[in-house]
Amino acid sequence: MSDVGTSDTTSEADLQIGFRPHPDAIAARYRDASIFPDQPLWHPLERAAARHPDAPAVTDTATTDHLTLSYAELYAAVLRRAAGFVQAGLRPGQRVILQQHNSAAFVITLFGLLRAGVAPVMTLPAHRVSEIAHLAAGSAAVAYITEDDRRGYDYRELAADLQRRVGTVATVFVDGDPGVYAALPDADPETTRLPSAEDTDPDAPALFLISGGTTGLPKLIARTHNDYAYNARRSAEVAELTAADTYLVALPGAHNFPLCCPGMLGVMTVGGHTVVTDNPSPDNTFDLIERYRVTVTALVPALAQVWCAATEWEPADISSLRLLQVGGAKLAEPDAVALDAALGDVVQQVFGMAEGLICYTRLDDPRELVHAVQGAPMSEFDEVRVVDENGDDVPDGTDGELLVRGPYTIRGYYRADEHNARSFTPEGFYRSGDRVRRLPSGHLAVTGRIKDTIVRAGENVAADDVEENLLAHESIRAAAVVGLADESLGEKICAAVVLSHDHPRGRELTLPEVRTFLAERGLASFKLPDRLVVVPTLPVTAVGKIDKAVLVRSLQEP
Ligand code: OOB
């Protein structure tokens, strides 16, 4: 196996280059409030292993004979993996690209890296070489951790391509058949020096999330030990998690939502049980919920819709589920109502971003509120502003762009000065690009993306306005409205829709019918679609959000 490390001893200092910490005065305020644990991110796992060694920590359901590791077993495996990484030459502060499907191996590798002081870049299985190479170059990653052939895709080929493109990636570790590469390493932690808690700067990056935007290449988001531990702990409090909870990771585990909101990390802070699967379809997950008495899980709205429909025919008993978190994209109000009706008032709306801010509806919010809003900021230290185009604050009840600053919200993307000048205000607020409306209670309703407007014949049309009205049509299950270049109009409005299960087979849904429906609902005539496309499914991003960039490319006339 080739040695990953060079003679480089500067990696920890190197990690800090291009990282933007909180300014000292603000960091002091958070410190005075004692919201940060000042411990490495692996500390909750170590603590859980000491306190409840025999409690189930992780169950891997990918194999037919499901494997459950207790906290003691998980932490022992993590120490061996960490020692393996150190023996292979990885050094604290270095960055490594991590790309694995949900499995116990993913959990062990993630914590193994953290325990070795190495910062993983949390990519998703759906990413391909253009994103991976961009993230590897941006983080100067020294290694790539991936899998063999999964779901018809050979990640070792991606590895070869990546190494041709990005010179820093010296080593590839593969879960499964490594081929020409290295296997995931394990070594004796007794004879390997691992960094101690005292060796770790809790305000340095622990790991990197990637931005979820659907335009352009993803950006690196450095999350510190302190801010991410706070994210996990505060989320666990809002979800009222206890050691008796069992959380199902159904979304890709490297995404902020299932990882830390409260996700796997939140569950570990309370010593609960995490069940992982890489197949989120109801025929698989409903059985898992019944078998493991799952109490909490997180879904994107498109999946939540599928689960809701499946409650009508899947026989499994899923009554143990007390909290169904839905977020990542807007959950339409009728869908929230239907989910609550099908599953028994379990929905929690989650509006979050890898950059930081997480909003939750609370467990004791009235159900009508839970159905109508996307949540309220989780921390009393979150500073949320809603502003107009000039950057002036708008009153509650008025649409504006959400700006945010706070203990767990970044001050800048990693090594992206030019971008940061646009994405952050001089006072350090992150410009989310999300259009929201704030209620006097502090709850936020997301009303779209600031830039998601179509300029048709000089009129501005907000895509989500048209989408929401389309979804009121009984034949439409999902809708995405985009602008397509047009010689006379500048842009024309194109509505791509997925038909609902109730729509009679063989009957065509026509543009005139849809336009009449929208006009009768009171939509202005310039907002009516110029084109209607019925599609079997809408294209989605790596975590399952509607991907409008791909949609536009597929609809554009050649
Ligand atoms: C989550 O994080 P990202 O980084 O993949 O995407 C963030 C963006 C937000 O800026 C917003 O545009 C959109 O996704 N979004 C929502 C939403 N939740 C996220 N838009 C409308 N309604 C919602 N409920 O997506 C994420 C991170 C942590 C927890 C949950 C989601």
Residues whose N, C-alpha, C, O or C-beta is under 5 A from the ligand:
A	BS01	OOB	I210 S211 G212 N256 F257 C261 V326 G327 G328 A329 K330 L331 V350 F351 G352 M353 A354 E355 Q374 S432 D434 V446
